[in-house]
Amino acid sequence: MDTATPAVTVALHDGASVIASSGQVDARRHGELLLPAVDRVLAEAGVKLDAVTGVVVGVGPGPYTGLRVGLVTAATFGSALAVPVHGICTLDGLAYAAGQEGGLEGPFAVATDARRKEVYWARYEDARTRTGDPAVDRPADIAEALAGLPVAGQGAVLYPEAFPDARGPEHVAAGALAALAAERLAAGQELLEPQPLYLRRPDAQVPKNYKVVTPK
């Protein structure tokens, strides 16, 4: 599952292929859409939740509010089912899909909407190999560094002046996260801890100066 972008996406993978998936784009309703999507995917596959043997969740980067919906839900499932919970970078899932579905061989970049007129982005040697850490920047500030490269994701679509060679997919899909995770686990690679990758402080801040109110 992944809620790090406007896409609320869930998939069920049997270790070899995706057997059911769901995806809805709504940046403001992650909490309302995620659990019904899980129910829908399980029903489509004809299995119960207790058949799940592991959970993979996108860790971002992404906005605080949406991202934590997926992470908390994944942790809850892991605890209730006593199964492992693995994290995977959301940008890695998007890059994997760009290679598998979009035909990008590399090098290329991916970029998602970070709001505040910024993008979360990373550069890739190929669909499975990221060449640096994810970052958050204004498109104009990284346009020169990515000049000549295809850029997949909604971030590229939103800022065509900075990323003229925008490619699909626009949003991450849980099926791609699951397939990439299955590949890495089969190869004996360790996945990330299911901890959020924010890259910047949340919008909500604790007020610096409290107004003292005392009872009379």
C-alpha positions in Angstrom: 0.0 0.0 0.0 1.1 3.6 -0.5 -0.4 6.9 0.5 2.6 9.2 0.0 1.1 10.9 -3.1 -2.4 11.8 -4.1 -2.9 8.2 -5.2 -4.4 5.9 -2.5 -3.1 2.5 -3.9 -3.4 -1.1 -2.6 -2.4 -4.4 -4.3 -2.2 -8.0 -3.3 0.9 -9.9 -4.6 1.4 -13.7 -4.4 5.2 -13.6 -4.7 5.1 -14.0 -8.5 2.6 -11.4 -9.7 -0.1 -9.0 -8.7 -3.4 -10.7 -8.3 -5.6 -7.8 -7.4 -5.1 -4.0 -7.1 -6.9 -0.7 -6.5 -6.0 2.9 -7.1 -7.8 6.2 -6.5 -6.4 9.7 -6.8 -7.7 12.0 -4.1 -5.1 14.1 -2.2 -7.5 14.9 0.7 -9.2 11.5 1.5 -6.4 9.0 2.2 -7.9 8.0 5.5 -11.4 7.5 4.1 -10.2 5.5 1.0 -7.5 3.2 2.2 -9.3 0.6 4.2 -12.2 0.3 1.7 -9.5 -0.3 -1.0 -8.0 -3.0 1.1 -11.4 -4.7 1.4 -12.0 -4.3 -2.3 -8.6 -5.9 -3.2 -9.1 -8.9 -0.8 -12.6 -9.5 -2.2 -11.4 -9.3 -5.8 -8.7 -11.9 -5.0 -11.2 -14.1 -3.0 -9.0 -14.2 0.2 -9.4 -13.1 3.8 -7.0 -10.7 5.5 -5.5 -13.5 7.6 -4.1 -15.0 4.4 -1.6 -12.1 4.2 1.9 -13.1 5.1 3.6 -9.7 4.8 3.0 -6.0 4.3 4.9 -3.6 2.1 4.3 0.1 2.5 5.6 3.2 0.7 7.6 5.3 3.1 7.6 8.4 0.9 8.9 11.0 0.5 5.5 12.6 0.9 3.4 15.1 2.8 3.1 14.3 6.5 -0.7 13.8 6.7 -1.2 11.5 3.8 2.0 9.5 4.3 1.2 8.6 7.9 -2.1 7.1 7.0 -0.5 4.3 5.0 2.3 3.8 7.6 0.0 3.5 10.6 -2.4 1.2 8.7 0.5 -1.1 7.6 1.9 -1.2 11.2 -1.6 -2.0 12.5 -2.0 -4.9 10.1 1.5 -6.2 10.8 0.8 -6.2 14.6 -2.7 -7.7 14.2 -1.5 -10.5 11.8 1.9 -11.0 13.4 3.6 -10.6 10.0 6.6 -8.5 8.9 6.1 -4.9 7.6 8.6 -3.7 5.0 9.2 -0.2 3.8 10.1 0.8 0.3 10.8 4.3 -1.1 7.8 5.5 -3.0 10.0 7.0 -5.7 11.6 3.6 -6.2 8.2 2.1 -6.9 7.5 4.9 -9.4 10.8 4.3 -11.1 10.2 0.6 -11.3 6.8 1.2 -12.9 8.4 3.7 -15.4 10.7 1.0 -16.5 8.2 -1.9 -16.6 5.3 0.0 -18.0 6.8 3.1 -19.5 9.7 1.5 -21.2 12.3 3.8 -19.6 15.7 2.1 -19.5 17.8 4.9 -18.0 19.2 7.1 -17.0 16.1 9.0 -16.0 14.5 10.7 -13.0 11.2 10.6 -11.2 9.4 13.5 -9.5 6.2 13.7 -7.4 4.3 16.8 -6.2 5.7 18.1 -2.9 3.3 21.1 -2.9 4.7 24.5 -2.0 5.8 24.7 -5.7 8.4 21.9 -5.0 8.9 18.3 -6.1 10.2 15.2 -4.4 12.7 13.7 -6.8 15.5 11.2 -7.4 17.7 10.2 -10.2 18.0 6.6 -11.5 20.6 4.7 -13.5 17.8 2.2 -14.5 14.4 1.2 -13.2 15.9 -0.7 -10.2 18.9 1.5 -9.3 18.7 4.9 -7.6 21.9 6.9 -7.9 21.4 9.2 -4.9 19.2 10.0 -2.0 15.7 11.4 -2.6 15.4 15.2 -2.3 12.9 18.0 -2.3 13.6 21.1 -4.4 12.0 23.7 -6.6 11.8 22.5 -10.2 13.8 25.5 -11.6 16.6 24.7 -9.2 17.1 21.2 -10.6 16.1 21.7 -14.2 19.7 22.1 -15.3 20.9 19.0 -13.4 18.2 16.9 -15.1 18.4 18.5 -18.5 18.0 16.0 -21.3 16.6 13.3 -19.0 13.1 11.9 -19.1 11.3 12.5 -15.9 8.4 10.3 -14.8 5.7 11.3 -12.3 3.2 14.0 -11.6 6.0 16.4 -10.7 7.2 16.4 -14.3 3.7 16.9 -15.6 3.0 19.9 -13.3 6.2 21.7 -14.3 6.8 21.2 -18.0 9.0 24.2 -18.3 11.5 22.5 -16.0 10.9 19.0 -17.2 10.1 19.0 -20.9 10.4 15.3 -21.4 7.6 14.2 -18.9 6.8 10.5 -18.9 4.4 8.1 -17.2 3.2 6.8 -15.0 2.0 9.9 -13.3 1.3 8.2 -9.9 2.8 5.3 -8.0 0.9 2.0 -8.0 1.0 -0.5 -5.1 1.5 -3.3 -7.6 4.8 -1.9 -8.6 5.9 -1.5 -5.0 4.9 -5.1 -4.3 6.7 -6.5 -7.4 9.9 -4.5 -6.6 9.8 -5.7 -3.0 9.2 -9.3 -4.0 12.3 -9.1 -6.3 14.5 -7.6 -3.6 13.3 -10.1 -1.0 13.9 -13.0 -3.4 17.4 -11.7 -4.0 18.1 -11.6 -0.2 18.2 -7.8 0.0 17.0 -6.0 3.0 14.1 -3.6 2.7 13.6 -0.3 4.6 12.1 0.0 8.0 8.5 1.2 7.7 9.4 4.7 8.9 8.3 7.9 7.2 10.7 9.8 4.8 9.5 13.4 5.1 12.5 15.4 4.0 11.1 18.5 5.6 9.1 19.6 8.6 5.3 19.1 8.7 3.1 22.1 7.9 1.5 22.0 11.3 3.7 23.6 13.9 3.4 24.0 17.7 2.8 27.7 18.5 5.8 29.5 19.8 4.0 31.7 22.2 1.0 30.3 24.2 -1.7 32.6 25.5 -1.9 31.8 29.2 -5.4 31.2 30.3 -6.1 30.6 34.0 -9.4 29.8 35.7 -10.9 32.4 37.9 
